[in-house]
């Protein structure tokens, strides 16, 4: 479902409008542009690019936007500061812990100031302490105004959400708002 | 494991086979030229080639004067034997039709000290060198089989050779055609009065005594030669002697180019090895899980390396076997490309050296391409490797760096080869375009030799050609006919010393004026379309009784008469000591013609004499036709036989073929270089493609992430091709610098261009860059077509 929401896949039925635009018939370049500007991805396995530094990883979506290097710098540093990784900007992903890598991945998702953050099991590859830290970060972002759509199998983390949609074998079995 | 991955195994074996096949083909040439002993000759490391030379021209061997040879033979103590030889054409009659054979007049003791024995009869006796000895001949195996049908009673038979009755005293063994392609040998039987001092023309061969070095023999020969020069300053001042290994001297013209092509082939082989190493590195990465399991089950790293090296060795050996088969085909192809008859001792057989080379190269290559991948693959991060889809080990950054380095090396090696091939081909094209001063189109040429016994008096030869040439010119479809002692561009021409009227004879031969001397019949200049610039051409009126005349070329006119009109001036030869001076008057000036081989141009002007006034029994006849000249071969042969039924014609070639033969070696080696460079280009582009395709597979997930983050197809294209182009450009820079220095090795074989020829050094890198770009584009296109969903799921 996150793939459909993130315009990586197309639904076999139904319709999906993003910011009032029906996305089903968008071309590949249009989808890429929307992914770049409106959506931020956070993956379970972080998916940082090993050859790039922390800074370059966070900068990546902005380079696809055609933004000037000097302009990008402000966005990148701001995103890294927000997740508390500013001091690790020159490190490679392999030099970071799992929790730190995921915080960088969150920074990358945030950097372009997207309309929505899609998080696919963001704590799935982390131990409980790091998982809690990432959830705290996401909550802080949400409190700051970010819209976050997160998929998780962990009920502890699902309880952080304002709205929880429970899927079972591909069907919605529960849809509730937090009290 | 190799059987389970047939695709990988097939590609690896093919790459190795191509490398081994090419290098074994060239090694068989090296073996034939430089390593394999010359057949039948005993102690051949003691055999030396000997030639006199003018010290002011140390690079040019003159040959040896007969009196100097006799003096050496009498005085030398460091040689076991010394022989002189002069090539000769032998016409054997008495059979169904006359046969012409190339043969040699050779010192009677030559074959004895070389250690070769006849299979029938005996060798020459020393006294058979005497002028009055009965004429005897040794015949080659080929003549024995062809002319005498292998008759064992041939020894003692008398046969007409060059019109003289000669007794056959022996049959030489099969394959013996010393010094190169001779089939009949007769004793030298020269007299000093016919071959005076200063007439350098004999080929000499000697054998140094056991325990004596070539240097010692050279020192003694130099001392004797210096003594001769002191005693005969008029002819021998500034004359010294070269004494070199006979084998070295025999391969002098080809050694450098052969070794250069062998170097080129080794480059191709290295590229093939780099490709296989890349394949093995990639395969090691995909096998990290299997290797992880083996290590987890207790295998030591050494055992894993051994297993992987064994697999490489199997690849190497199978590749060697296939490469040997390719080499058999390659050698056949190479032999068909050789236009000239190959000297008897150059044999491209697959002997133990060639087999050992192929197997050794296969084994060495196995280690070369197998060792690093084996070390890398045997060292995976165990935990990661055992995880589903673990891609550590050789798939990591270290493995990628190694693969990238190999591609850079491949591109660099390929560029060096391609630039080399570019230089050779541009030089070849220059030779092709060389203006030889005459029109070679639609012209048939052949050689006729008139036996001395049949054509005894001085007028016999001119009489024969005076009959033949008009008959040929009158043939239907023939425009013109003429004859000359030397064909243009053939290199079969000597230098003669002469003086002009009003000049004193020089005290020393080395100070004399030099000319290329040609005897031609009327019709020669019309046939060759060499324009007469001034004066008149020869006519039938220029007979032996008419005043002696000659024509000179424009180079001669400028060099010898810078401020004067040459017409009316006279010149005469110097090399007929004791004879009354024969002055010839210059009656015309013609355009210069190249008579040397096109690869060995010199600026020695030519002087033409009427054949009637300066007769020669060996002439090349030229016939200009209205249509394809090759179709006139039978017609002209029958015309010659109609004039004299005992005269065979030989070396029947079109003039275009004569010109092409003039630089056949450059074309041959240039073609070889180009084939190997093409192979290198193919293998290098395959290498680039392989690495980029593998990289795209490795980076599939990364590409998916980039797409998820908004990368457009153009971004992906730039990402993949950018990586490839960085490797290609690095390889090009390294290759360019290497080629800049290595091209110097080719400098001596290039004509009309410099070793740093700008078109070769600019165009070739651009071509390689474009081919490399295409090799990058295919994997890049595959990356652009990746579905981001699939890419993100890819493990």
Boltz contact constraints between the chains, C-beta under 6 A:
constraints:
  - contact:
      token1: [A, 3]
      token2: [B, 789]
      max_distance: 6.0
  - contact:
      token1: [A, 8]
      token2: [B, 788]
      max_distance: 6.0
  - contact:
      token1: [A, 8]
      token2: [B, 789]
      max_distance: 6.0
  - contact:
      token1: [A, 9]
      token2: [B, 789]
      max_distance: 6.0
  - contact:
      token1: [A, 29]
      token2: [B, 712]
      max_distance: 6.0
  - contact:
      token1: [A, 32]
      token2: [B, 710]
      max_distance: 6.0
  - contact:
      token1: [A, 32]
      token2: [B, 712]
      max_distance: 6.0
  - contact:
      token1: [A, 35]
      token2: [B, 710]
      max_distance: 6.0
  - contact:
      token1: [A, 36]
      token2: [B, 710]
      max_distance: 6.0
  - contact:
      token1: [A, 41]
      token2: [B, 708]
      max_distance: 6.0
  - contact:
      token1: [A, 47]
      token2: [B, 705]
      max_distance: 6.0
  - contact:
      token1: [A, 49]
      token2: [B, 702]
      max_distance: 6.0
  - contact:
      token1: [A, 60]
      token2: [B, 709]
      max_distance: 6.0
  - contact:
      token1: [A, 61]
      token2: [B, 709]
      max_distance: 6.0
  - contact:
      token1: [A, 61]
      token2: [B, 710]
      max_distance: 6.0
  - contact:
      token1: [A, 64]
      token2: [B, 710]
      max_distance: 6.0
  - contact:
      token1: [A, 64]
      token2: [B, 711]
      max_distance: 6.0
  - contact:
      token1: [A, 64]
      token2: [B, 715]
      max_distance: 6.0
